[in-house]
């Protein structure tokens, strides 16, 4: 059943490819700025941190690193995953690594704002 769904999705994605190429070629598209790229990477780090934290520990950045959460709303539908102890340990290590990435990125921007 899942293979059938994957085939349907693959066919739809391939069928929509000419339209995305045609749309991309028209209009006044501009290159994203460096700030846009950094913001995208930062958002991805937040997503990964929340995903791994909720999956392994059942709570997110609001508990682990409230200074990084910024007071935003909690993720909707995030919950503790049913993992074996070994996998839970591995995923929690991924989670703390992502929190470390966020802390480092925030440190870099604070350092630049103060000294440069």
PyMOL commands that set and color helices and strands:
alter all, ss='L'
color gray80, all
select helices_A, chain A and resi 2-25+34-57+61-64+66-69+85-115
alter helices_A, ss='H'
color red, helices_A
deselect
rebuild
show_as cartoon
